[in-house]
Amino acid sequence: MAQPSPRERLAPLVLGAIGVVYGDIGTSPLYALQQAFNPEFGVKVDPQNILGVVSLTTWMLAIIVALKYVGLILRADNNHEGGVMALIALAASSVGERVKLQRFAVFIGLCGAALFFGDGVITPAVSVLSAVEGIEIATPTFKPYILPLAVAILTALYIGQKHGTGRIGVLFGPVLAIWFVVIALLGLAQIMRAPQILNALNPLHGLTFMWRNGWIAFVALGAIVLTVTGAEALYADLGHFGKRAIRTAWFALVFPALLLEYLGQGALLLTNPAAVDNPFYRQVPDWGVIPLVVLATAATVIASQATISGTFSLVRQAIQLGFMPRMHIVQTSASSFGQIYVPAVNWLQFILVVAVVIGFGSSAALASAYGIAVTGTMFITTLLTFFVVRYGWKYPLWISIVSTGFFAAIDFVLYAANNLKILQGGWFPLAVALVVFTVMTTWKRGRTILLAKLRAEAVPLEVILESLMRSPPTRVPGTAVFLRAENEGAPRALMHNLLHNKVLHERVIFLTVHVASVPWIPADQRVTVTPLGHHCFQIDVHYGFKNEPDLMRALEFARSHGLAIDPMETSFFLSRQKVVPVASSKAMAHWRERLFAAMTRNAADSADYFRLPLNRVAELGSQIEI
């Protein structure tokens, strides 16, 4: 059978990237320019300001998206994977033994990951709500039904998450491709009516707008930046589609379509300033509003789906890297590893999304809350990229500063402009981010303290085995597998089993899971087996932070090391610690100890997380004070 040519292999990836990567930034025209002329900012709808705002919009797309993300950030891949967690791991490994820099990179990276969660709540809400609001343009009598309809769409979206996106995912690319073609044609039609809008391509109009309007223009930047929300998805989805497909999709379709659309909305405002109430839907006659609402709703649902899936993926990576407690994760596709469902995260996000839709009530109000999390994440991504450029790629300091400092300065200005909207709703994504950051740092710190305590109290495994073999207990048929942490010593489950059952299986395996700071560990490097004597073995299983933890499958790899394991003759012994917070402890603040204890109690079962057969698992518990 003939192999497909590189072009044939690229085409489906490009189409997939259009549907998944560019959904968020592709639906920004629904509300971005409208918010830039929000009456609260005081930007007059006159020709000079229109040219200035549209000029800033087009050059933001060129500088932030095309130059920064497509040109620079996509190069900072972690073994062909992207996203904030991949960048944290890459930056931390790039600085090597520089402990302070490593801690700083991890700290700001976790801030970026936490802000991503805040953005993940706002994106579905503002996207779907802005699409549905077009109904009001068709007929004002539908206005009372806008919020219920938006909530109904979001409810259906989150209910459908448990079924995965495999069946409908093939439609994402074609629907978004149609969306980009439609908005390009709408914009082109308006440009033909007012071709003078093409002067906005001159960046001097944007600079003049900033100089002439001063503080008002700075405030308006907080809305203009909405045109680039979703740019982070270019990097986050790098592993799914690859650099070439993402770049091709951007330059071949997405960038031209967005340019034409924003220029078209500007042209409409030049000829009809009253259309500022909703310049997107005002581009079409009354008969075209409802079809456009349907298409916009489909596009925003797809954009929201990409955000939700991205949140699931980030949670799994955080769990693997030890920043979050284990959660129940459902694989929704047998063929696609990236399609997962995290029930706890899904329903928590749903509650928050519906709350902000009802609480804020309109896309205009929600836009005030939008942007601060996005610009914060963009700024942190640039800082982390500096560590990669300087220490990972070994570029001279001046090149590293110039290549990232220019973008960092722009990101900081945009972030500062969005901070002005904290009281108008920007506090909400920051509050979500603060909670997530507290959870991640508390879990990481708590696990570090707990493991240190376990290691301090543990008896070295070699000592226990030597003692057992001098006076061996009764050996019973079968294989016993004891999970133990790295450098833990003899696992507590072994000690409790010997204390209570006074037997040892004829073959004993100590199994340790290691998670590396790379996305993937190849199958042939997944398992190492070390004989300990007397039919005892140490098995080390190595995962990347995007590998799926499946210990039964990992144990199959032990066969190639001469260790065949029959699942029906194997028992798994797990240690389960009940953490007891002690007020007198100085390891952590007492409230954080209580939070860590609560997370430990509610963490997903180890057997379920590692996909062990539940009828072959025995858990032995103990209490540990921290």
C-alpha positions as CSV (number, residue, x, y, z in Angstrom):
1,M,0.0,0.0,0.0
2,A,1.4,3.4,-1.0
3,Q,2.3,5.7,1.9
4,P,0.6,9.1,2.0
5,S,2.8,12.0,1.0
6,P,3.9,14.6,3.5
7,R,1.2,16.9,2.2
8,E,-1.5,14.3,2.5
9,R,-0.4,13.6,6.1
10,L,-0.3,17.4,6.9
11,A,-3.8,18.2,5.6
12,P,-5.8,16.4,8.4
13,L,-3.5,17.8,11.1
14,V,-4.1,21.3,9.7
15,L,-7.8,20.8,9.7
16,G,-7.7,19.4,13.3
17,A,-5.6,22.3,14.4
18,I,-8.2,24.8,13.0
19,G,-10.9,23.1,15.0
20,V,-9.1,22.6,18.3
21,V,-6.2,25.1,18.5
22,Y,-7.9,28.2,17.1
23,G,-11.4,28.0,18.4
24,D,-10.9,30.4,21.3
25,I,-9.0,33.1,19.3
26,G,-11.3,32.5,16.3
27,T,-14.4,33.5,18.2
28,S,-12.9,36.6,19.8
29,P,-14.4,38.8,17.0
30,L,-17.8,38.2,18.7
31,Y,-17.0,40.6,21.5
32,A,-13.5,42.0,21.3
33,L,-14.0,45.1,19.2
34,Q,-17.3,45.8,20.8
35,Q,-15.6,45.9,24.2
36,A,-12.9,48.2,23.0
37,F,-15.5,50.9,22.4
38,N,-17.3,50.2,25.6
39,P,-18.8,53.5,26.8
40,E,-17.2,53.0,30.2
41,F,-13.8,53.5,28.7
42,G,-14.7,56.8,27.1
43,V,-13.2,56.0,23.6
44,K,-15.2,58.0,21.1
45,V,-16.4,56.2,18.0
46,D,-14.7,58.6,15.5
47,P,-12.6,57.7,12.4
48,Q,-9.3,58.4,14.1
49,N,-10.1,56.1,17.1
50,I,-11.5,53.4,14.9
51,L,-8.3,53.3,12.8
52,G,-6.3,53.3,16.0
53,V,-8.1,50.5,17.7
54,V,-8.2,48.3,14.6
55,S,-4.5,49.1,14.0
56,L,-3.6,47.9,17.5
57,T,-5.8,44.8,17.0
58,T,-4.1,43.8,13.8
59,W,-0.6,44.4,15.2
60,M,-1.4,42.5,18.3
61,L,-2.3,39.5,16.2
62,A,1.0,40.0,14.3
63,I,3.3,40.5,17.2
64,I,1.8,38.4,20.0
65,V,0.5,35.5,18.0
66,A,2.5,35.3,14.8
67,L,5.9,36.4,16.2
68,K,5.8,35.4,19.8
69,Y,3.8,32.2,19.8
70,V,4.2,30.9,16.3
71,G,7.7,32.1,15.8
72,L,9.3,31.7,19.3
73,I,7.3,29.8,21.8
74,L,6.5,26.9,19.6
75,R,10.3,26.2,19.4
76,A,10.4,25.7,23.2
77,D,8.9,22.3,23.1
78,N,9.5,19.6,25.7
79,N,10.1,16.5,23.6
80,H,7.5,17.8,21.0
81,E,5.0,18.6,23.8
82,G,3.8,22.1,24.9
83,G,1.6,23.6,27.5
84,V,2.4,25.3,30.8
85,M,3.2,22.1,32.7
86,A,5.6,21.0,29.9
87,L,7.2,24.4,30.0
88,I,7.6,24.3,33.8
89,A,9.4,20.9,33.5
90,L,11.5,22.2,30.6
91,A,12.5,25.4,32.3
92,A,13.3,23.7,35.6
93,S,15.5,21.1,33.9
94,S,17.2,23.8,31.7
95,V,18.5,25.8,34.8
96,G,20.2,22.6,36.0
97,E,21.6,22.7,39.5
98,R,20.8,26.4,40.0
99,V,18.4,25.7,42.9
100,K,17.1,29.2,43.4
101,L,16.3,29.7,39.7
102,Q,14.7,26.2,39.5
103,R,12.4,27.1,42.5
104,F,11.6,30.4,40.9
105,A,10.7,28.8,37.5
106,V,8.5,26.3,39.2
107,F,6.8,29.0,41.4
108,I,5.9,31.3,38.5
109,G,5.0,28.2,36.4
110,L,2.5,27.1,39.0
111,C,1.1,30.7,39.0
112,G,0.6,30.4,35.2
113,A,-1.1,27.0,35.6
114,A,-3.4,28.4,38.2
115,L,-4.3,31.3,36.0
116,F,-5.1,28.8,33.2
117,F,-7.8,27.3,35.5
118,G,-9.3,30.8,36.0
119,D,-9.3,31.4,32.3
120,G,-10.9,28.0,31.8
121,V,-14.0,29.1,33.7
122,I,-14.4,32.4,31.9
123,T,-13.8,31.2,28.3
124,P,-16.9,28.9,27.9
125,A,-19.1,31.5,29.7
126,V,-18.1,34.5,27.6
127,S,-17.9,32.6,24.3
128,V,-21.3,30.9,24.4
129,L,-23.0,33.9,25.9
130,S,-21.7,36.3,23.3
131,A,-22.8,34.0,20.5
132,V,-26.4,33.6,21.9
133,E,-26.7,37.4,22.4
134,G,-27.0,37.8,18.7
135,I,-30.6,36.6,19.0
136,E,-31.4,40.0,20.5
137,I,-30.2,41.7,17.3
138,A,-32.7,39.7,15.3
139,T,-35.6,40.4,17.6
140,P,-35.4,42.1,21.0
141,T,-38.3,40.0,22.3
142,F,-35.9,37.1,22.7
143,K,-33.8,39.0,25.2
144,P,-35.3,37.3,28.3
145,Y,-34.3,33.9,26.9
146,I,-30.7,34.6,26.3
147,L,-29.4,33.6,29.7
148,P,-31.5,30.4,30.0
149,L,-30.5,29.4,26.5
150,A,-26.8,29.9,27.3
151,V,-27.1,27.9,30.5
152,A,-28.9,25.1,28.6
153,I,-26.2,24.9,26.0
154,L,-23.4,24.9,28.6
155,T,-25.3,22.2,30.6
156,A,-25.5,20.0,27.5
157,L,-21.8,20.6,26.8
158,Y,-20.7,19.5,30.3
159,I,-23.1,16.5,30.4
160,G,-21.7,15.3,27.1
161,Q,-18.1,15.3,28.4
162,K,-18.4,11.8,29.9
163,H,-19.0,10.4,26.4
164,G,-15.8,12.0,25.0
165,T,-15.4,13.9,21.8
166,G,-14.4,11.0,19.5
167,R,-17.7,10.9,17.6
168,I,-18.2,14.6,17.1
169,G,-14.6,15.7,17.1
170,V,-14.3,15.0,13.4
171,L,-16.7,17.9,12.9
172,F,-14.6,20.5,14.8
173,G,-12.2,21.2,12.0
174,P,-14.8,21.6,9.2
175,V,-17.1,23.7,11.3
176,L,-14.4,26.1,12.4
177,A,-13.0,26.2,8.8
178,I,-16.5,27.3,7.6
179,W,-16.6,29.8,10.5
180,F,-13.3,31.4,9.4
181,V,-14.3,31.5,5.8
182,V,-17.6,33.2,6.7
183,I,-16.1,35.8,8.9
184,A,-13.5,36.5,6.3
185,L,-16.2,37.1,3.7
186,L,-18.2,39.2,6.1
187,G,-15.2,41.4,6.7
188,L,-14.2,41.6,3.1
189,A,-17.7,42.8,2.2
190,Q,-17.5,45.7,4.7
191,I,-13.9,46.6,3.6
192,M,-15.2,47.0,0.0
193,R,-17.7,49.6,1.3
194,A,-15.1,51.5,3.2
195,P,-11.6,50.7,1.9
196,Q,-10.1,53.5,3.8
197,I,-10.0,51.1,6.8
198,L,-6.9,49.5,5.2
199,N,-5.0,52.5,6.5
200,A,-5.2,50.7,9.9
201,L,-2.5,48.4,8.7
202,N,-0.1,51.3,9.3
203,P,1.1,50.8,13.0
204,L,1.4,54.6,13.3
205,H,-2.4,54.8,13.7
206,G,-2.2,52.6,16.8
207,L,0.7,54.5,18.3
208,T,-1.1,57.8,17.6
209,F,-4.2,56.4,19.3
210,M,-2.3,55.6,22.4
211,W,-0.5,59.0,22.4
212,R,-3.6,61.1,21.8
213,N,-5.9,59.3,24.2
214,G,-3.4,58.6,27.0
215,W,-5.0,57.0,30.1
216,I,-8.2,56.2,28.2
217,A,-6.3,54.3,25.6
218,F,-4.4,52.4,28.3
219,V,-7.7,51.4,29.9
220,A,-9.0,50.3,26.4
221,L,-6.0,48.0,26.0
222,G,-7.7,45.7,28.5
223,A,-10.4,45.1,26.0
224,I,-8.3,45.2,22.8
225,V,-6.2,42.3,24.2
226,L,-9.3,40.1,24.0
227,T,-8.4,39.8,20.3
228,V,-5.5,37.5,21.3
229,T,-7.2,35.4,24.0
230,G,-6.6,31.8,23.1
231,A,-3.1,32.3,21.8
232,E,-1.8,30.0,24.6
233,A,-3.6,27.1,22.9
234,L,-1.1,27.2,20.1
235,Y,1.5,26.1,22.5
236,A,-0.7,23.9,24.7
237,D,-1.8,21.7,21.7
238,L,1.7,21.4,20.2
239,G,1.9,17.7,21.0
240,H,-1.4,16.9,19.3
241,F,-0.7,18.5,16.0
242,G,2.9,19.6,15.7
243,K,4.5,22.9,14.8
244,R,4.1,22.6,11.0
245,A,0.3,22.0,11.1
246,I,-0.3,24.8,13.7
247,R,1.8,27.3,11.7
248,T,0.2,26.3,8.4
249,A,-3.3,26.7,9.8
250,W,-2.4,30.1,11.2
251,F,-0.9,31.6,8.1
252,A,-3.1,29.9,5.5
253,L,-6.5,30.6,7.0
254,V,-6.8,31.8,10.6
255,F,-4.6,35.0,10.5
256,P,-6.0,36.2,7.1
257,A,-9.6,35.6,8.2
258,L,-9.2,37.4,11.5
259,L,-7.5,40.3,9.8
260,L,-10.3,40.7,7.3
261,E,-12.9,40.4,10.0
262,Y,-11.5,43.0,12.3
263,L,-10.8,45.3,9.4
264,G,-14.4,44.7,8.3
265,Q,-15.8,45.6,11.7
266,G,-13.7,48.7,11.6
267,A,-15.1,49.6,8.1
268,L,-18.6,49.0,9.4
269,L,-18.0,51.5,12.2
270,L,-16.6,54.1,9.8
271,T,-19.9,54.0,7.8
272,N,-22.2,53.3,10.7
273,P,-20.9,54.3,14.1
274,A,-24.2,53.2,15.7
275,A,-23.3,49.6,15.0
276,V,-20.9,49.8,17.9
277,D,-23.5,48.1,20.1
278,N,-22.6,44.8,18.3
279,P,-20.4,45.3,15.3
280,F,-20.1,41.5,14.6
281,Y,-23.8,40.8,14.1
282,R,-24.5,44.2,12.5
283,Q,-22.4,43.0,9.5
284,V,-25.4,41.0,8.2
285,P,-28.9,41.9,7.4
286,D,-31.7,40.9,9.7
287,W,-32.4,37.7,7.8
288,G,-28.8,36.6,8.3
289,V,-28.6,37.0,12.0
290,I,-30.2,33.7,13.1
291,P,-28.0,31.6,10.7
292,L,-25.0,33.5,12.0
293,V,-26.0,32.9,15.6
294,V,-26.3,29.2,14.9
295,L,-22.9,29.1,13.3
296,A,-21.4,31.3,16.1
297,T,-22.9,29.1,18.8
298,A,-21.4,25.9,17.2
299,A,-18.0,27.7,17.0
300,T,-18.1,28.8,20.6
301,V,-19.2,25.4,21.8
302,I,-16.1,23.9,20.0
303,A,-13.9,26.6,21.5
304,S,-15.3,25.8,24.9
305,Q,-14.8,22.1,24.4
306,A,-11.1,22.7,23.6
307,T,-10.7,24.7,26.8
308,I,-12.4,22.0,28.9
309,S,-10.3,19.2,27.3
310,G,-7.2,21.4,28.0
311,T,-8.2,21.7,31.6
312,F,-8.5,17.9,31.9
313,S,-5.1,17.4,30.3
314,L,-3.5,20.0,32.6
315,V,-5.0,18.3,35.7
316,R,-3.6,14.9,34.7
317,Q,-0.2,16.4,34.1
318,A,-0.3,18.2,37.5
319,I,-1.2,14.9,39.2
320,Q,1.6,13.1,37.5
321,L,4.1,15.8,38.5
322,G,2.9,15.6,42.1
323,F,1.1,19.0,42.3
324,M,-2.4,17.6,42.7
325,P,-4.0,14.7,44.5
326,R,-5.0,11.6,42.5
327,M,-8.4,11.9,40.8
328,H,-10.6,9.5,39.0
329,I,-9.8,9.8,35.3
330,V,-11.8,8.1,32.6
331,Q,-10.3,7.3,29.2
332,T,-13.1,8.1,26.7
333,S,-11.3,6.8,23.6
334,A,-9.5,3.5,23.1
335,S,-7.4,4.9,20.3
336,S,-6.7,8.5,21.4
337,F,-4.8,8.9,24.6
338,G,-5.6,12.6,24.9
339,Q,-9.3,12.1,25.2
340,I,-10.0,11.9,28.9
341,Y,-12.7,12.9,31.3
342,V,-12.2,14.0,34.9
343,P,-15.6,14.0,36.6
344,A,-14.6,16.1,39.7
345,V,-13.1,18.8,37.6
346,N,-15.9,18.7,35.0
347,W,-18.7,19.3,37.5
348,L,-16.7,21.9,39.6
349,Q,-16.0,23.9,36.4
350,F,-19.6,23.6,35.3
351,I,-20.9,25.0,38.6
352,L,-18.4,27.9,38.3
353,V,-19.2,28.6,34.6
354,V,-23.0,28.7,35.2
355,A,-22.5,30.8,38.3
356,V,-20.5,33.5,36.3
357,V,-23.0,33.4,33.4
358,I,-25.9,34.1,35.8
359,G,-23.9,36.4,38.1
360,F,-22.5,38.6,35.4
361,G,-25.5,38.4,33.1
362,S,-23.9,39.5,29.8
363,S,-20.8,39.1,27.7
364,A,-20.0,42.8,28.2
365,A,-19.9,42.3,32.0
366,L,-18.0,39.0,31.6
367,A,-15.4,40.7,29.3
368,S,-14.4,42.8,32.3
369,A,-13.4,39.5,34.0
370,Y,-11.7,38.2,30.9
371,G,-8.2,39.0,30.0
372,I,-6.5,39.3,33.3
373,A,-5.9,35.5,33.6
374,V,-4.9,35.3,29.9
375,T,-2.4,38.1,30.0
376,G,-0.9,36.8,33.3
377,T,-0.4,33.4,31.7
378,M,1.1,35.0,28.6
379,F,3.6,37.0,30.7
380,I,4.6,33.9,32.7
381,T,5.1,31.9,29.5
382,T,7.5,34.5,28.3
383,L,9.5,34.5,31.5
384,L,9.8,30.7,31.5
385,T,10.9,30.8,27.8
386,F,13.7,33.1,28.9
387,F,15.1,30.3,31.1
388,V,14.9,27.9,28.1
389,V,16.5,30.3,25.7
390,R,19.3,31.2,28.1
391,Y,20.1,27.9,29.9
392,G,18.5,25.3,27.7
393,W,19.5,26.6,24.2
394,K,22.7,28.2,25.6
395,Y,22.2,31.6,23.8
396,P,24.2,34.6,25.1
397,L,22.5,36.7,27.8
398,W,21.9,39.7,25.5
399,I,20.2,37.6,22.9
400,S,18.1,35.9,25.5
401,I,17.0,39.3,27.0
402,V,16.3,40.8,23.6
403,S,14.4,37.8,22.3
404,T,12.1,37.5,25.3
405,G,12.3,41.0,26.8
406,F,10.4,42.7,24.0
407,F,7.5,40.3,24.4
408,A,7.7,40.4,28.2
409,A,7.3,44.2,28.1
410,I,4.2,44.0,25.9
411,D,2.7,41.3,28.1
412,F,3.3,43.3,31.2
413,V,1.7,46.4,29.8
414,L,-1.4,44.3,28.7
415,Y,-1.5,42.6,32.1
416,A,-1.3,46.0,33.9
417,A,-4.1,47.3,31.7
418,N,-6.3,44.4,32.7
419,N,-5.5,44.8,36.4
420,L,-7.6,48.0,36.2
421,K,-10.7,45.7,35.7
422,I,-10.2,43.8,39.0
423,L,-13.1,45.5,40.8
424,Q,-15.3,45.1,37.7
425,G,-15.0,41.3,37.6
426,G,-11.3,40.6,37.2
427,W,-11.2,39.4,40.8
428,F,-13.1,36.3,39.9
429,P,-10.5,34.4,37.7
430,L,-7.8,35.7,40.2
431,A,-9.7,34.1,43.0
432,V,-10.1,30.8,41.2
433,A,-6.3,30.9,40.4
434,L,-5.5,31.7,44.0
435,V,-7.5,28.7,45.2
436,V,-5.9,26.4,42.6
437,F,-2.4,27.7,43.5
438,T,-3.0,27.1,47.2
439,V,-4.2,23.5,46.5
440,M,-1.2,22.7,44.3
441,T,1.5,24.2,46.6
442,T,-0.1,22.7,49.7
443,W,-0.3,19.2,48.1
444,K,3.3,19.4,46.9
445,R,4.6,20.7,50.3
446,G,2.5,18.2,52.2
447,R,3.7,15.2,50.1
448,T,7.3,16.3,50.6
449,I,6.8,16.5,54.4
450,L,4.9,13.1,54.4
451,L,7.5,11.3,52.3
452,A,10.4,12.7,54.4
453,K,8.7,11.5,57.5
454,L,8.1,8.0,56.0
455,R,11.7,7.8,55.0
456,A,12.9,8.9,58.4
457,E,10.8,6.2,60.1
458,A,11.4,3.5,57.6
459,V,13.8,0.6,58.0
460,P,16.1,0.1,55.0
461,L,14.7,-2.6,52.7
462,E,18.1,-4.4,52.6
463,V,18.1,-4.7,56.4
464,I,14.6,-6.2,56.5
465,L,15.3,-8.7,53.7
466,E,18.6,-9.8,55.4
467,S,16.8,-10.3,58.7
468,L,13.9,-12.2,57.1
469,M,16.2,-14.6,55.2
470,R,18.1,-15.4,58.4
471,S,14.9,-16.6,60.0
472,P,12.4,-16.8,57.1
473,P,8.7,-16.8,57.7
474,T,6.4,-19.3,56.1
475,R,6.4,-18.7,52.3
476,V,3.0,-19.1,50.6
477,P,2.3,-19.7,46.9
478,G,1.9,-16.7,44.5
479,T,3.4,-13.3,44.0
480,A,3.1,-10.3,46.3
481,V,3.6,-6.8,44.9
482,F,4.3,-4.0,47.4
483,L,4.1,-0.4,46.1
484,R,6.8,1.7,47.7
485,A,7.8,5.3,47.2
486,E,11.2,6.2,45.9
487,N,13.9,5.8,48.6
488,E,11.1,4.9,51.1
489,G,12.8,1.8,52.6
490,A,10.7,-1.2,53.5
491,P,7.1,-0.3,52.7
492,R,4.7,-0.2,55.6
493,A,2.3,-2.6,53.9
494,L,5.1,-5.3,54.1
495,M,5.7,-4.6,57.8
496,H,1.9,-4.8,58.6
497,N,1.5,-8.0,56.5
498,L,4.4,-9.7,58.4
499,L,3.1,-8.5,61.7
500,H,-0.5,-9.6,61.2
501,N,-0.3,-12.5,58.7
502,K,3.2,-13.7,59.5
503,V,3.8,-15.0,56.0
504,L,5.7,-14.1,52.9
505,H,4.8,-15.0,49.4
506,E,7.2,-17.3,47.5
507,R,7.9,-14.3,45.1
508,V,8.0,-10.7,46.4
509,I,8.1,-7.6,44.1
510,F,8.7,-4.1,45.3
511,L,7.3,-1.7,42.8
512,T,8.2,2.0,42.6
513,V,6.7,4.5,40.1
514,H,8.9,7.3,38.9
515,V,7.6,10.3,37.0
516,A,10.2,12.2,34.8
517,S,10.1,15.8,33.8
518,V,9.6,14.8,30.1
519,P,6.2,14.1,28.5
520,W,6.8,10.6,27.4
521,I,8.9,7.6,28.3
522,P,9.2,5.0,25.5
523,A,7.8,1.5,26.2
524,D,11.3,-0.1,25.9
525,Q,12.6,2.2,28.7
526,R,9.5,1.9,30.9
527,V,10.6,-0.9,33.2
528,T,13.8,-2.0,35.0
529,V,14.1,-5.1,37.1
530,T,16.7,-5.5,39.9
531,P,17.0,-9.0,41.6
532,L,17.3,-8.7,45.4
533,G,17.9,-12.4,46.1
534,H,15.6,-15.0,47.7
535,H,13.0,-14.6,44.9
536,C,12.6,-10.9,45.8
537,F,12.8,-8.2,43.1
538,Q,12.7,-4.4,42.7
539,I,10.8,-3.2,39.7
540,D,11.0,0.5,38.7
541,V,8.3,1.8,36.4
542,H,9.2,5.1,34.6
543,Y,6.5,7.4,33.2
544,G,6.6,10.8,31.6
545,F,4.1,13.3,32.9
546,K,1.8,12.6,29.9
547,N,2.0,8.8,30.1
548,E,-1.0,6.9,31.3
549,P,-0.2,5.1,34.6
550,D,-1.2,1.5,34.0
551,L,0.8,-0.8,36.3
552,M,-0.7,-4.1,35.0
553,R,0.5,-3.2,31.5
554,A,3.9,-2.1,32.9
555,L,4.3,-5.4,34.7
556,E,3.9,-7.2,31.3
557,F,7.1,-5.5,30.2
558,A,8.9,-7.3,33.1
559,R,8.6,-10.5,31.0
560,S,11.3,-9.3,28.7
561,H,13.5,-9.1,31.9
562,G,12.9,-12.7,32.7
563,L,10.1,-12.0,35.2
564,A,6.8,-13.4,34.1
565,I,3.9,-12.3,36.3
566,D,0.5,-14.1,36.2
567,P,-2.2,-11.6,37.3
568,M,-4.4,-14.4,38.7
569,E,-1.7,-15.5,41.1
570,T,-0.6,-12.0,42.1
571,S,-1.7,-9.9,45.1
572,F,-1.1,-6.2,45.4
573,F,-0.5,-4.7,48.9
574,L,-0.9,-1.0,49.2
575,S,-0.1,1.3,52.1
576,R,-2.7,3.9,52.9
577,Q,-1.8,6.7,55.3
578,K,-4.3,8.6,57.3
579,V,-2.7,12.0,57.8
580,V,-3.3,13.6,61.2
581,P,-2.6,17.3,61.4
582,V,-0.9,18.4,64.6
583,A,-1.3,22.0,65.8
584,S,2.2,22.2,67.3
585,S,3.8,21.2,64.0
586,K,5.9,23.9,62.3
587,A,6.2,22.1,59.0
588,M,3.2,24.0,57.6
589,A,0.6,26.4,58.8
590,H,-2.1,24.4,60.6
591,W,-4.8,25.4,58.2
592,R,-2.7,24.0,55.3
593,E,-2.1,20.8,57.3
594,R,-5.8,20.4,57.6
595,L,-6.3,21.1,53.9
596,F,-3.6,18.5,53.0
597,A,-5.2,15.9,55.3
598,A,-8.6,16.5,53.7
599,M,-7.1,16.2,50.2
600,T,-5.4,13.0,51.3
601,R,-8.7,11.5,52.6
602,N,-10.5,12.4,49.3
603,A,-7.8,11.4,46.8
604,A,-8.7,8.7,44.4
605,D,-7.9,5.2,45.4
606,S,-4.4,4.1,44.4
607,A,-5.6,0.9,42.9
608,D,-8.1,2.7,40.7
609,Y,-5.6,5.3,39.6
610,F,-2.9,2.8,38.7
611,R,-5.5,0.4,37.1
612,L,-4.9,-2.5,39.4
613,P,-7.5,-5.3,39.5
614,L,-9.6,-4.5,42.6
615,N,-10.2,-8.1,43.5
616,R,-6.4,-8.6,43.9
617,V,-5.7,-5.6,46.1
618,A,-5.3,-5.4,49.8
619,E,-4.8,-2.0,51.6
620,L,-3.1,-1.7,54.9
621,G,-3.5,1.6,56.7
622,S,-1.6,3.6,59.3
623,Q,-1.8,7.0,60.9
624,I,0.9,9.6,60.4
625,E,1.2,12.9,62.2
626,I,2.5,16.0,60.4
